[in-house]
Amino acid sequence: MSCQRLLLTCTDGHGGREVADYCAKSLAACLKHKLSALGDDQIGEAMTQAYVEIDRSIQGWAKYVGCTALSAYFVDHFFYI
């Protein structure tokens, strides 16, 4: 039986859309990488680490713009926010 997954993310840019676009494009791949390293029993930790990694990756070029993001990750009958 395969596992059904869905990641929904809402991003809101501050001072422009560059960071929001970057986060929207990068978060799924980052979360997938974290889940492969940590395992499916650590979904909450993988989500936290993915957000931290995305935040660190923008610090060098996003000095006057930013983003607020909210994600919901659905796995079968469970969801993580």
MIZAKE-949683 format. One line per field, with one value per atom (N, C-alpha, C): residue number from 1; atom name; x, y, z. Coordinates in pm, 1 decimal, padded with zeros to 6 digits. Each point is the difference from the previous one (the first is absolute). Layout:
BEGIN
n NUM,...
atom CA,...
px X,...
py Y,...
pz Z,...
//
This chain:
BEGIN
n 1,1,1,2,2,2,3,3,3,4,4,4,5,5,5,6,6,6,7,7,7,8,8,8,9,9,9,10,10,10,11,11,11,12,12,12,13,13,13,14,14,14,15,15,15,16,16,16,17,17,17,18,18,18,19,19,19,20,20,20,21,21,21,22,22,22,23,23,23,24,24,24,25,25,25,26,26,26,27,27,27,28,28,28,29,29,29,30,30,30,31,31,31,32,32,32,33,33,33,34,34,34,35,35,35,36,36,36,37,37,37,38,38,38,39,39,39,40,40,40,41,41,41,42,42,42,43,43,43,44,44,44,45,45,45,46,46,46,47,47,47,48,48,48,49,49,49,50,50,50,51,51,51,52,52,52,53,53,53,54,54,54,55,55,55,56,56,56,57,57,57,58,58,58,59,59,59,60,60,60,61,61,61,62,62,62,63,63,63,64,64,64,65,65,65,66,66,66,67,67,67,68,68,68,69,69,69,70,70,70,71,71,71,72,72,72,73,73,73,74,74,74,75,75,75,76,76,76,77,77,77,78,78,78,79,79,79,80,80,80,81,81,81
atom N,CA,C,N,CA,C,N,CA,C,N,CA,C,N,CA,C,N,CA,C,N,CA,C,N,CA,C,N,CA,C,N,CA,C,N,CA,C,N,CA,C,N,CA,C,N,CA,C,N,CA,C,N,CA,C,N,CA,C,N,CA,C,N,CA,C,N,CA,C,N,CA,C,N,CA,C,N,CA,C,N,CA,C,N,CA,C,N,CA,C,N,CA,C,N,CA,C,N,CA,C,N,CA,C,N,CA,C,N,CA,C,N,CA,C,N,CA,C,N,CA,C,N,CA,C,N,CA,C,N,CA,C,N,CA,C,N,CA,C,N,CA,C,N,CA,C,N,CA,C,N,CA,C,N,CA,C,N,CA,C,N,CA,C,N,CA,C,N,CA,C,N,CA,C,N,CA,C,N,CA,C,N,CA,C,N,CA,C,N,CA,C,N,CA,C,N,CA,C,N,CA,C,N,CA,C,N,CA,C,N,CA,C,N,CA,C,N,CA,C,N,CA,C,N,CA,C,N,CA,C,N,CA,C,N,CA,C,N,CA,C,N,CA,C,N,CA,C,N,CA,C,N,CA,C,N,CA,C,N,CA,C,N,CA,C,N,CA,C,N,CA,C,N,CA,C,N,CA,C,N,CA,C
px 00084.4,-00084.4,00089.0,-00027.2,00080.8,-00052.0,00089.6,-00031.4,-00040.8,-00112.2,-00047.0,00053.5,00062.3,00060.7,-00041.4,-00013.8,-00031.3,00059.5,00075.8,00055.9,-00065.8,-00064.9,-00060.1,00074.6,00042.2,00072.8,-00053.8,-00024.1,-00041.3,00114.2,00048.8,00108.9,-00048.5,00050.9,-00035.2,00129.5,00035.5,00124.2,-00012.8,00109.3,00008.6,00104.0,-00041.9,00091.6,00028.9,-00083.7,00019.6,-00030.8,-00004.0,-00039.1,00115.8,00124.3,00114.7,00015.0,-00005.9,00020.2,-00118.4,-00120.7,-00118.0,00006.7,00040.5,00013.4,00108.2,00112.8,00109.1,-00045.2,-00067.5,-00047.7,-00100.5,-00091.3,-00101.4,00063.5,00105.8,00066.8,00095.1,00053.2,00106.5,-00045.6,-00110.4,-00037.2,-00027.7,-00070.8,-00034.4,00125.2,00094.4,00123.4,00081.7,00004.2,00073.3,-00064.0,-00131.7,-00069.4,00021.7,-00004.5,00024.1,00139.4,00098.5,00137.3,00008.4,-00062.6,00002.9,-00070.5,-00111.9,-00071.9,00081.9,00074.0,00082.2,00112.7,00047.9,00107.7,-00052.6,-00117.1,-00051.3,-00098.1,-00074.5,-00101.0,-00138.8,-00099.7,-00139.3,-00049.4,00073.5,-00041.6,00043.7,00068.1,00048.2,-00050.8,-00125.2,-00054.9,00003.6,-00040.2,00002.2,00139.9,00098.2,00139.3,00049.5,-00037.7,00040.5,-00057.7,-00124.3,-00060.5,00073.0,00030.6,00073.8,00135.2,00073.7,00132.2,-00008.1,-00102.9,-00015.5,-00022.7,-00084.9,-00023.3,00127.4,00075.3,00124.9,00100.6,00010.2,00093.2,-00038.1,-00127.4,-00045.1,00030.7,-00027.3,00027.8,00148.1,00085.2,00145.0,00044.6,-00062.7,00043.7,-00033.3,-00096.3,-00036.0,00070.7,00064.0,00057.8,00107.1,00068.7,00104.9,-00050.2,-00115.1,-00047.1,-00132.2,-00070.2,-00130.2,00013.0,00066.6,00025.3,-00121.1,-00075.9,-00109.5,-00136.3,-00004.6,-00125.1,-00009.6,-00118.5,-00017.4,-00125.8,-00037.1,-00113.9,-00056.9,-00129.7,-00069.3,-00057.8,00012.3,-00048.9,-00070.5,-00098.6,-00072.0,-00016.2,00036.6,-00010.5,-00085.0,-00070.4,-00071.6,00043.9,00047.4,00048.8,-00091.5,-00068.1,-00096.3,00065.5,-00005.9,00052.9,-00109.5,-00057.2,-00113.9,-00109.6,-00030.2,-00108.1,00050.3,00125.5,00060.8,00044.8,00004.7,00057.3,00086.4,00100.4,00098.7,00004.0,00001.5,00003.6,00125.5
py -00118.1,00118.1,00124.5,00090.8,00120.7,00106.4,00086.4,00108.5,00122.7,00059.4,00121.3,00122.1,00091.6,00119.3,00125.1,00109.7,00128.1,00109.9,00089.9,00114.8,00125.3,00075.3,00128.4,00109.5,00102.7,00109.5,00132.4,00091.6,00135.4,00093.2,00078.6,00093.4,00142.3,00092.4,00141.4,00080.5,00063.2,00077.1,00134.9,00044.5,00131.2,00082.3,00109.3,00085.1,-00053.6,-00087.3,-00058.6,-00148.3,-00061.9,-00139.5,-00096.5,00050.6,-00086.3,-00112.1,00033.6,-00100.3,-00096.6,00051.1,-00087.1,-00099.6,00046.7,-00089.3,-00105.3,00042.8,-00092.4,-00107.3,00041.1,-00095.3,-00097.6,00052.1,-00085.8,-00103.9,00038.3,-00091.9,-00096.8,00037.3,-00077.6,-00090.5,00031.7,-00070.1,-00148.6,-00036.4,-00141.2,-00085.9,00045.2,-00076.3,-00008.3,00108.3,00001.0,-00096.1,00001.2,-00091.2,-00145.1,-00026.9,-00136.5,-00047.5,00087.0,-00033.7,-00027.9,00083.8,-00018.4,-00129.2,-00031.4,-00123.7,-00123.0,00007.1,-00114.9,-00020.6,00106.7,-00011.2,-00043.1,00051.2,-00024.4,-00116.7,-00023.3,-00105.3,00054.7,-00077.9,00043.1,00010.2,-00055.2,00011.9,00134.1,00083.9,00130.1,00114.0,-00007.0,00098.7,00141.0,00016.0,00132.5,00058.2,-00080.2,00045.9,00032.5,-00082.1,00025.7,00132.4,00029.8,00127.4,00116.5,-00013.0,00106.2,00022.7,-00107.6,00012.7,00058.7,-00034.4,00054.9,00151.1,00044.4,00144.1,00072.5,-00058.1,00062.4,00008.1,-00106.5,00000.5,00104.6,00010.5,00102.4,00139.1,00022.0,00129.5,00034.5,-00095.1,00024.8,00027.3,-00066.2,00016.3,00138.0,00069.5,00132.4,00113.2,-00028.5,00106.8,00080.6,-00060.6,00072.2,00097.7,-00023.1,00085.2,00070.3,-00035.7,00061.4,00093.3,00111.8,00091.0,00086.0,00043.2,00093.4,-00055.2,-00127.7,-00066.9,-00127.8,-00055.5,-00122.1,-00073.1,-00095.5,-00083.3,-00062.2,-00008.5,-00079.1,-00120.1,-00116.7,-00121.1,-00089.6,-00070.3,-00099.4,-00124.1,-00115.1,-00125.0,-00100.8,-00079.6,-00115.7,-00119.6,-00103.7,-00119.5,-00114.8,-00053.1,-00109.0,-00131.6,-00097.1,-00134.2,-00096.9,-00065.9,-00088.9,00074.2,-00042.4,00061.6,00095.5,00037.1,00089.5,00128.8,00110.1,00120.9,00067.7,00072.3,00067.9,00146.3,00089.3,00144.1,00059.2
pz 00000.0,00000.0,00000.0,-00090.5,-00008.8,00096.0,00038.5,00091.6,-00082.0,00032.6,-00067.4,00073.3,-00073.8,00059.6,-00076.7,00073.8,-00061.4,00087.5,-00060.1,00070.0,-00055.2,00086.8,-00035.9,00074.8,-00071.6,00062.3,-00052.1,00091.2,-00034.0,00038.3,-00096.2,00027.8,-00025.2,00080.6,-00012.5,00006.3,-00110.6,-00005.5,00068.6,00056.1,00064.7,-00075.0,-00058.5,-00074.3,-00139.5,-00047.9,-00132.3,00003.7,-00116.3,-00006.3,-00016.6,-00009.9,-00027.3,00103.1,00126.7,00104.6,00005.6,-00014.4,00000.4,-00115.6,-00117.8,-00115.0,00024.8,00054.4,00030.3,00099.5,00105.1,00101.1,-00060.1,-00079.3,-00061.2,-00091.8,-00070.6,-00092.6,00070.5,00114.3,00063.9,00114.1,00063.5,00122.5,-00021.0,-00105.0,-00021.3,-00016.3,-00080.8,-00020.5,00128.3,00074.6,00126.1,00099.3,00010.2,00091.0,-00041.6,-00128.8,-00048.9,00040.3,-00013.6,00039.5,00150.5,00079.4,00145.9,00040.3,-00064.1,00031.7,-00036.9,-00109.6,-00037.8,00099.4,00061.6,00099.1,00137.1,00039.7,00134.5,00007.8,-00106.2,00000.5,00026.5,-00039.2,00012.5,00143.9,00094.0,00139.9,00060.2,-00078.2,00047.2,-00089.7,-00039.9,-00093.1,00058.4,00123.5,00062.8,00003.5,00036.4,00003.1,-00140.3,-00097.2,-00138.7,-00049.1,00035.1,-00040.1,00064.9,00128.5,00069.4,-00065.1,-00025.3,-00061.0,-00140.8,-00074.8,-00134.6,00006.0,00090.5,00014.8,00041.8,00093.1,00045.7,-00114.9,-00078.5,-00112.6,-00104.0,-00031.8,-00094.9,00054.3,00128.0,00062.2,-00009.0,00029.5,-00007.2,-00142.7,-00095.8,-00138.9,-00057.1,00056.2,-00051.2,00073.7,00109.6,00081.7,-00072.6,-00094.4,-00071.1,-00104.3,-00057.8,-00108.6,00028.3,00104.0,00029.1,00119.9,-00020.8,00111.7,00035.7,-00097.9,00025.8,-00040.4,-00030.3,-00035.1,00081.3,00009.9,00078.1,-00040.7,00083.0,-00032.8,00127.2,00004.4,00100.4,-00073.1,00060.8,-00066.5,00101.0,-00049.4,00080.0,-00086.0,00055.6,-00074.8,00075.8,-00076.5,00053.8,-00083.9,00066.2,-00067.3,00037.3,-00098.3,00021.7,-00039.6,00090.5,-00026.1,00038.7,-00099.2,00020.6,00076.5,00122.4,00077.6,00107.3,-00005.5,00098.7,-00069.5,00076.9,-00056.5,00103.5,-00049.9,00082.1,-00045.6,00098.3,-00030.8,00061.6
//
